[in-house]
Amino acid sequence: MSQKKIVGVTACSAGIAHTYMAAESLEKAGTEKGYQIKIETQGSIGVENALTDQEIEEADVVILAVEINIDMSRFNGKRVMRVRASEAIKNPEGLIENALNEATIYGEKGAKAGSVKMGKTEEGGFFQHIMAGISYMIPMVIASGLILAIANVYAFQRDEAGRIIEWGFDTSTVMGELMSNLFDVGQVGFLLMIPLFAGFVANSIAGKPAIAAAMIGTYIANDAEMLGAEAGGGFLGAILVAFATGYLVKLLKKIPYPKLIQPIVPIMLIPLVSTLLISLFVLYVVGNPMASMMNFMYDGLTTLNENYAAAPVIVGVIIGAMIGID
């Protein structure tokens, strides 16, 4: 009996820990069972141990332990088993056996790989799209947050006795000027964080043509001055704009364009039309209601904090529980 060949891809939403833990677990379990196994990782530092076309072609089964959308076209015609990264960590042996016994042929609708007729395309769910956006946002959050934290160390003015008297940068000194500029850099990062998140949520839904419209629409949704409101739409607004953009672009992709203009459709026509429509949608339809809802939430939390001594504890418990469940 010839040695079974297994290939796979691991990718978690953050692209940090579970991606590599899942790959290590699968490779160890596969090797112990005498299989020839290779796992590609798609983490925060990019693709490592990349699978070649020949390796995919020769594989008996493909295991995808992923929590974000990945390029599936190279697996057309192959037997594929798709699970969450955590399943590969918890029970790699069982996953490998299930994949060998139960994996099904994957393929895009109407596509062919060799002599295999493909079935329907698999669709990513709501949370998978959200996690795709988060995975791209995390480096921005970390970099901007650390820069702000470093700058904040120098932002507290002290009197001669060493007591903190006010927050602000002493720009009359070289260090104060430098830290003030670093603080501005960190703020730019946080300003771009939410549009970046929305752009890659939309990208997960409909591909690259959706990125521009989602990022621009979300920037508008979070600019209180442009909306004429007291607050922006925050992450809830970003999610709404991202999904609206993603499914609008999917709809635009289905239009049968004349062959003459097809080369410019994904790089010019769809981004232009979707950006115009989403921008108008945010400015004149959902922008102000989203901003009002977020402002109501801010006011509610502020009132709760000012009037109830136990409010910080309650909020802390809720946030802690959410983190623990996640």
N, C-alpha and C positions, 0 to 999 in steps of 0.2 A: 504494500500500500504506500503510495507516495505521500510525502510530508505535506500536511495542510498549510496553506499560506494565508495569512490574515494581515490585512492592513486596516488602519483606522485613523481617525482624527479626534483630538480632544480640544475643547474650547469652552471655558466657563465665562460667565458674564463679566467678571472682573479681569480675567486673563492673568491671574497672579498665582494662586495656590492650586485650586482644584484642577486646572488645566494640566499641570505637570504631575500632580499626584495620580490623576486618572491614567495618564500615559504610563507612568512607572508601574502602576498596579496591573494594567493590561499586559505590558511587556513581560513582567515577572511571571504572571499566571500563564501566559501563552508559552513562554520558554519552558516552564516546569512541566507542561503537558506535552512537550515535544513538538510544538507547532513553530513554524517560521513566521515571526510577527514583526511588523514595523508600524509605529504609531507617529503620526505627524502632530505637532502641537501648534496651535494658533493662539499664542498668549499675547500679553501686553507688549512684548518686545518683537513681535512679528512671528512669521512662520519659521519653525525649526524642524529639522529632520523631514523635509518635504518629500512627499510621495511622488515617484515618477510615473509617467503614463504606463510604462512596462510593468511596474510593480502592481499598479491597480488592475491592469489587464490580466495578470497572472494570478491574482488573489482569488481564493475560494469564497471569501466573504469580506465585506467592509463593515467595520464597527464605527459608528459616529457617536461619540460621547460628548455632545455639544449642547450648549444652552443659548447660542446665538445663531443667526443665519449664516451659513457658509455657502461657497460655490458648489452646487450639487451636480453641475453639468458633466463633470469628469467621471461621475459614477453611473452614468446612464448605462443600463444593461447589466449592472452588477447586483449581486445579492447584498442588500444593505439592511443593517439593524441600527436604528437610531434611538438613543436614550439620553438621559441627563448625565452630566459628568459625575455626579455623586453616586450613581449606580455602578459606574466602573470602579469607583473607589471601594464601595461597600462589598461588592460581590463580583470581582472580575472573572473568577472561574465560571460562575453560573452564567454571566453575560456572554462569555465566549462560547459556551456550549449552546446557549439559546440562539446565538447568532448563526452558528453552524447548522442548527436544526430548523430554525424558524424564520430566518431572514428572507425577505421577499425582493423580487426584482424591482429596482427603482428606475424611473425614467420620466422625462417630461412628456407632456401630452403630444402624441403623434410622432415622437422622436424614435429613432432606431439606433441600436448599437449592435453591430454584427447582424444577426438574424433575429434579434429579440425585439418584439413590439412593446413599446412603452405604455404605461398606464397614465394615471393622472399625476399632476405635479403635487407634491406635498406642500401644505400651507403652514407658515409659522403662526403661532398663536399670539394673542395680545401681549402676554408677559415676555415672550421671546423677543418681540420687537422692542419692548421697553428695555430689556437687558442688553440688547445690541447697542442702544443709545448710551446706556450707562457705561458699558465697557470702553467706549471711546471718550466719555466725559471724565472718567476717573483720573487720568494723567493731568488734565487741566485743573481739576479740583485740588489734587495733591500739590502740584507746582505752585498754583496761586495761593493756596492756603498757607504753605510753608513760607512763601515770600512775605505774605501779610503778617505772619507770626513773628518772623525775624524783624521786620520793620517796626512792629508794635512794641518790641522790647525797648526801643529808643524813643517811643512816642509819649512817654509820661514825664512831664516836667516836675522837677523837685525844687524845694526851697533849700536854704542854706543848712537846715537841720536834717535834710534828706527825706523830708516828707513829700509825698506826691500831692501836688496842688492842682494840676490840670493835665488834660490830654492834648497833645499837639507836638509838632516837630519844631525844634529850634533850628530854623533854616539859616541862622547866622553862622553856624558851624559847618565844616565840611561833612562830618558824619550825619548831622541833622538833615542837611540837604540831600545827601545820598539816600538816607532812609525814607525821606519824604517821597523821593522819586520811586524807590522800590515799592512803597505803599501804593502809589498810583499804578505801577505795573501789576501788582496783585489784584487791584480793583478791575483792571482791564480783563484779567483772566476770569474773574467771577462774572463780569458782564457778558463775556463770550460763552461761558459755561452752558447756559441754558439753550441758546441757539445751537450750539454744537451738539448737545444731547438730542434736540429735536431733529436736526439734520440727519443724524445717523439712525434715528428711529424711522424716519421716512425712507432712508436708504435701505433699511432692512425690509421695508414693505414693497418698495417699487424700484429700487436701484438708484444709481448715481443721478439720473435726471431729476430726482425729487429733492436732492440735498439743498440746492440754492433756494428754492421756494420755501422750504421748511425753516431754514436758518433766518432768512429775511423776515418771513411772517412772524416767527417767534421773537425776533428782535423788536419788531413793531409792537407785538403783544405785551412786551415787558418794558416798553418805553412809555411811562406815564404821561410825559409831556406830549408825545405824539397823539396819544389817545385822549388827552384832555381830562385825565383822571388823576386820582390821588395815589394810585398804586398800579403796578403792572400785573399781568396774569400769572406770573410765577410758573412753577412746574406743571400745574394743572392746565394752564393756557398752552404751555409747550406741547403737552401730550395731545390736546385737542387739535392744535395746528399741525402737528406732525402726522397724525392719522388722517386728517382731512387732506393734507398734501399727498401723502402716500397713495391713498385710494383715488384721488383726482388724477395723479400721474399714471396709475395703472389703467384708468379709464382712457386717458389720452393715448396711451400706448396701443390700445386696441383699435384705434381709428385706422382704416386702410389709406395710408398716405400715398400720393402719386410717387412712382419710382424715382422720378427726377429729384425730389426733395428728401427722400429717405435718409441719405447720409447726414443731413443736418438736423433731422428730427430729434435725436437724443441729446445733441450737444447745444442746439440753439432753440428750436421751436418749442419743445416741451418745457425746458427751463423758463423760457420767456413767458409763455402762456400761463404756466402754473404759478409763476411768481406774481404776475399781474393779478390773476384771479384770487390767489390766497391773500395777497396784500390788501386788496379791496374788501375781501371777506372779513379780515381782521379789523380793518379801519372802520367799516360801516355796519358790520353785523355783530360779531362776537367780542370785539375788543373791549368795549365799555362794560358789558355784562360780566365778563371775566374779571376785569379790574375791580368792579364793585364787589364781586363775591370775595376776592382776595382781601380787599380793604375791610369788608365785614369780618372776615376771619381774624385779621390782624387786630382790629378793634376789640373783638371778643376776647382774644387771648390777653390783650393789654388790660382790659377791664377785670378779667378773672385774676390776673396777677396782682392788680392793685387792691382789689377788694377782699381777696381770700388768701390768708396766710399759707394755707396748705396747697395752693395752686401749683407752685413749682414742684412740689413732691408728686402731685397727681400727674402733671405733665411728664416728669421724669420717669415715673412708673410706666406710663403709656409708651414713651419712646423706648425705654429699656425692654419692655415686652415685645415691641415690634422688632427691635434688633435681635433679641433672643430667638424669636420665631423665624426670622430671616436666616 
